[in-house]
Amino acid sequence: MSDLSNKHIVLGLSGGIACYKAAELCRALVKAGATVQVVMTEAAAQFITPVTLQALSNRAVYVSQWDAREPNNMAHINLSREADAIVVAPASADFMAKLLHGRADDLLSLMCLARPIERVPLILAPAMNREMWQHPATQRNMVQLTADGAHVLDVGQGEQACGETGDGRMLEPEEILEDLIAFFQPKVLAGQHVLVTAGPTYEAMDPVRGITNLSSGKMGFSIARAAREAGAEVALVAGPVHLSTPRGVQRVDVRSALDMQAAVAKHIDAASVFVATAAVADWRVADVAGQKIKKDGSGQLPQLSFVENPDILAGVAQSARAKNGALYCVGFAAESHDLLKHATAKRERKGVPLLVGNIGPATFGLDDNALLLVDAQGHQELPHANKLTLARQLVGEIARRLKTV
């Protein structure tokens, strides 16, 4: 994907061992479609060479404010005017203190001070020793920089170069990339609280066997990420899947349909939008065996009886109607055939304003899909694309419908 296509990013490096991560970040930004202009402090050049960053960005690297390549000798003006964002990674404690006081004694700090504040955002990825991070002066600086309009990212936690362990590590390149991509997404769900269910459920037969399905959870996780990118507070109730949690999303892991129902009930009161993408098992075993069911050699099959699982979406939708529509519900239907017919019938049966259909199980586990949106006015297709792109389009459609509710 080219999530940063047509974006011009100035990547600033201040001095710190985390400069080694900036090389991978530069590469990731380029792969995401951005053009990257690297500006380094002299201290940063003690940790990684400009040659390395020039090779990765395919652009000349700037270190000195006296760089003769600029005809007007004003690199701090020229470079900042071209940028869609300035990302300083790593941002050392010293560099952030310098920014706070408006000091500008090198090219990178000059550029940050000279940037058009309303047009060129400044994004800082702090990196320092845990004691430096926890120091009251650093925390005060963080608060004031945020108040001054800078966007200060979180720090990571773990083993540090000095051998100590704690907060202060620079985020990993893929985390910074995800935050930057999210920064540029339209905030169409700002102020909303979105609850998403994703993945399969697992209904135990005995301690080692159970009934489940092929849902990978990828669509639901993509929707959670897209909703968070759009400015919403997002909670994600996930069945048993092996997927990374989108940044900034609260995740609740569950196993069975009853577990998922309980988790949804716990979080639904805070939600203004409920998106039920999970492939919840329709039935569960009535009496789960306490020990593994063994073959006895007789050829007789075990006798299992089933009971119907609760319909989580229908229950939530019914409650929402009782509360005069304060909660906007979106259902999903994975069908093997007659998609429009079954999706239309399911929307009416569940009592939800929007039902999203897709053909399965052929799309289960894949990174792409196509969706059919069915509401009271008819249906609309979202053509074949990767699931994150579809999720962003769906979030846009939800936001548009919310305005008319």
Backbone hydrogen bonds, N-H to C=O, Kabsch-Sander energy under -0.5 kcal/mol:
donor,donor_aa,acceptor,acceptor_aa,energy
3,D,1,M,-0.5
4,L,32,A,-3.0
5,S,2,S,-1.6
6,N,33,G,-0.8
7,K,4,L,-2.0
9,I,7,K,-0.7
9,I,35,T,-2.9
10,V,8,H,-0.5
10,V,85,A,-2.4
11,L,9,I,-0.7
11,L,37,Q,-2.2
12,G,10,V,-0.7
12,G,87,V,-3.1
13,L,39,V,-2.2
14,S,90,P,-1.9
19,C,16,G,-2.0
20,Y,17,I,-1.6
21,K,18,A,-1.5
22,A,18,A,-0.8
23,A,19,C,-0.8
23,A,20,Y,-0.5
24,E,20,Y,-0.7
25,L,21,K,-2.3
26,C,22,A,-2.7
27,R,23,A,-2.0
28,A,24,E,-2.4
29,L,25,L,-2.6
30,V,26,C,-2.0
31,K,27,R,-2.2
32,A,28,A,-1.7
33,G,30,V,-1.7
34,A,29,L,-2.1
35,T,7,K,-2.4
37,Q,9,I,-2.6
38,V,36,V,-0.6
39,V,11,L,-2.4
40,M,62,Y,-2.8
41,T,13,L,-2.3
45,A,41,T,-1.6
46,Q,43,A,-1.3
47,F,44,A,-1.9
48,I,44,A,-1.8
52,T,49,T,-0.6
53,L,49,T,-1.3
54,Q,50,P,-2.6
55,A,51,V,-2.2
56,L,52,T,-1.8
57,S,53,L,-2.4
58,N,54,Q,-2.1
59,R,54,Q,-0.6
62,Y,38,V,-2.2
67,D,64,S,-1.2
70,E,67,D,-1.2
73,N,70,E,-1.9
77,I,74,M,-0.8
78,N,74,M,-2.6
79,L,75,A,-2.7
80,S,76,H,-0.7
81,R,77,I,-1.9
82,E,78,N,-1.0
83,A,79,L,-0.6
83,A,80,S,-0.6
84,D,8,H,-3.4
85,A,8,H,-1.1
86,I,121,P,-2.6
87,V,10,V,-3.0
87,V,85,A,-0.5
88,V,86,I,-0.6
88,V,123,I,-2.8
89,A,12,G,-2.7
89,A,87,V,-0.7
91,A,125,A,-2.3
92,S,90,P,-0.7
96,M,92,S,-2.4
97,A,93,A,-2.1
98,K,94,D,-2.0
99,L,95,F,-2.4
100,L,96,M,-2.2
101,H,97,A,-1.5
102,G,99,L,-1.4
103,R,98,K,-2.2
107,L,63,V,-0.6
110,L,106,D,-2.5
111,M,107,L,-2.6
112,C,108,L,-2.2
113,L,109,S,-2.1
114,A,110,L,-2.2
115,R,111,M,-1.1
117,I,115,R,-0.9
119,R,116,P,-1.3
120,V,116,P,-3.0
123,I,86,I,-3.0
123,I,121,P,-0.5
124,L,151,H,-2.6
125,A,88,V,-2.7
127,A,91,A,-1.6
128,M,168,G,-2.4
133,W,129,N,-2.5
134,Q,130,R,-2.1
135,H,131,E,-0.9
139,Q,135,H,-2.2
140,R,136,P,-2.6
141,N,137,A,-2.4
142,M,138,T,-2.3
143,V,139,Q,-2.0
144,Q,140,R,-2.4
145,L,141,N,-2.9
146,T,142,M,-2.1
147,A,143,V,-2.1
148,D,144,Q,-1.9
149,G,146,T,-1.6
150,A,145,L,-2.4
151,H,122,L,-3.0
152,V,150,A,-0.7
153,L,124,L,-3.0
153,L,151,H,-0.6
156,G,169,R,-3.4
158,G,166,G,-2.0
160,Q,164,E,-3.3
163,G,160,Q,-2.2
166,G,158,G,-2.3
168,G,156,G,-1.7
169,R,156,G,-1.2
175,E,172,E,-0.9
176,I,172,E,-2.1
177,L,173,P,-2.6
178,E,174,E,-2.0
179,D,175,E,-2.3
180,L,176,I,-2.4
181,I,177,L,-2.7
182,A,178,E,-2.3
183,F,179,D,-1.9
184,F,180,L,-1.2
184,F,181,I,-0.5
185,Q,181,I,-0.6
185,Q,182,A,-1.1
188,V,186,P,-1.6
189,L,230,A,-2.4
190,A,187,K,-1.2
191,G,231,G,-0.9
192,Q,189,L,-2.3
194,V,192,Q,-0.5
194,V,233,E,-3.0
195,L,273,V,-2.7
196,V,235,A,-2.6
197,T,275,V,-2.1
198,A,237,V,-2.2
201,T,279,A,-0.8
202,Y,255,R,-2.9
203,E,211,I,-2.9
204,A,202,Y,-0.7
205,M,206,D,-0.5
205,M,209,R,-2.8
206,D,209,R,-1.5
211,I,203,E,-2.8
221,F,217,G,-2.6
222,S,218,K,-2.1
223,I,219,M,-2.2
224,A,220,G,-2.3
225,R,221,F,-2.3
226,A,222,S,-2.8
227,A,223,I,-2.7
228,R,224,A,-2.0
229,E,225,R,-2.7
230,A,226,A,-1.7
231,G,228,R,-1.7
232,A,227,A,-2.2
233,E,192,Q,-2.4
234,V,232,A,-0.5
235,A,194,V,-2.5
236,L,250,Q,-3.4
237,V,196,V,-3.2
237,V,235,A,-0.5
238,A,236,L,-0.7
238,A,252,V,-2.7
239,G,198,A,-2.6
241,V,239,G,-1.2
249,V,246,P,-1.7
250,Q,234,V,-2.5
251,R,249,V,-0.6
252,V,236,L,-3.1
254,V,238,A,-2.9
260,M,256,S,-2.3
261,Q,257,A,-2.6
262,A,258,L,-2.1
263,A,259,D,-2.3
264,V,260,M,-2.6
265,A,261,Q,-2.4
266,K,262,A,-1.6
267,H,263,A,-1.4
268,I,264,V,-2.0
270,A,267,H,-0.9
271,A,268,I,-1.3
272,S,193,H,-3.2
273,V,193,H,-2.0
274,F,328,Y,-2.9
275,V,195,L,-2.9
276,A,274,F,-0.6
276,A,330,V,-2.9
277,T,197,T,-1.5
277,T,275,V,-1.1
279,A,199,G,-2.2
280,V,278,A,-1.3
284,R,307,V,-2.4
286,A,305,S,-3.2
288,V,286,A,-0.5
289,A,205,M,-2.5
294,K,292,K,-0.5
304,L,302,P,-0.8
307,V,284,R,-2.6
309,N,282,D,-3.0
312,I,310,P,-1.1
315,G,311,D,-2.3
316,V,312,I,-2.4
317,A,313,L,-2.8
318,Q,314,A,-2.4
319,S,315,G,-2.0
320,A,316,V,-2.4
321,R,317,A,-2.2
322,A,318,Q,-1.7
323,K,319,S,-1.0
324,N,321,R,-1.6
325,G,320,A,-2.2
326,A,320,A,-0.6
326,A,323,K,-0.6
328,Y,272,S,-2.5
329,C,327,L,-0.6
330,V,274,F,-3.0
331,G,354,L,-2.3
332,F,276,A,-0.8
333,A,356,V,-2.5
335,E,333,A,-0.7
335,E,358,N,-2.4
342,H,338,D,-2.6
343,A,339,L,-2.9
344,T,340,L,-2.4
345,A,341,K,-2.0
346,K,342,H,-2.4
347,R,343,A,-2.2
348,E,344,T,-1.8
349,R,345,A,-2.3
350,K,346,K,-2.8
351,G,347,R,-1.6
352,V,347,R,-1.5
354,L,329,C,-1.0
355,L,374,V,-2.6
356,V,331,G,-3.1
357,G,355,L,-0.6
357,G,372,L,-3.1
358,N,333,A,-2.4
360,G,335,E,-2.4
363,T,359,I,-0.6
364,F,361,P,-1.4
366,L,363,T,-1.8
369,N,385,A,-2.6
371,L,382,L,-2.1
372,L,357,G,-2.3
373,L,380,Q,-3.6
374,V,355,L,-2.8
374,V,372,L,-0.6
375,D,378,G,-2.7
378,G,375,D,-1.2
380,Q,373,L,-2.3
382,L,371,L,-3.1
385,A,369,N,-2.5
387,K,367,D,-2.9
390,L,386,N,-2.2
391,A,387,K,-2.5
392,R,388,L,-2.3
393,Q,389,T,-2.1
394,L,390,L,-2.8
395,V,391,A,-2.6
396,G,392,R,-2.0
397,E,393,Q,-2.0
398,I,394,L,-2.7
399,A,395,V,-2.6
400,R,396,G,-2.1
401,R,397,E,-2.2
402,L,398,I,-2.4
403,K,399,A,-1.2
404,T,400,R,-0.5
404,T,401,R,-1.1
405,V,401,R,-0.7
405,V,402,L,-0.9
